Amino acid sequence: MAGIEFDVNKESIVELRKFQKEKLALLMKKVGDQSQPLKESVLIVWRDIMDHFRDESGPEGKWTPLNPKTLARRRQGKGRFSAKILQDTGRLRQSVVTELSQNQGKVGTNMDYARTHQKGDSSRNIPQREFIWVSRQAADQLFKRFIKWNSID
């Protein structure tokens, strides 16, 4: 026979089974303990959300600028007079936290007004300014981490 050969005999089958058992054991170890990839994943998402605040951007581009009345009110002493969108006091940005359990990671906030800004409220003339979303760059990082972590080579 020309090319590559694989001799099928008792010894080769025993070696193949041994190899399969080793790879399966390694895979089960990785699948059983997902704490490290979860920790890395929530950190990637958390950093991405912090970038959204820094860049003042949502998945569709830059956030709607502040209303001139809002800027005027901030200048009059209500808040710390930050012209940065969603960051007058910094409480919303600082409230974004990570949470880890054995098999789940979460990134979010429990601020009562966060949903209003995330979704917008036309009845109160508050535009949607999504800050909790995953950018393409972060999604690519997550995918690469997943592939790396679940590789059994």
Summary of the structure (lengths in Angstrom):
residues: 153
radius of gyration: 24.8
end to end distance: 29.5
largest distance: 88.2
contacts: 353
relative contact order: 0.16
helix: 52%
strand: 9%
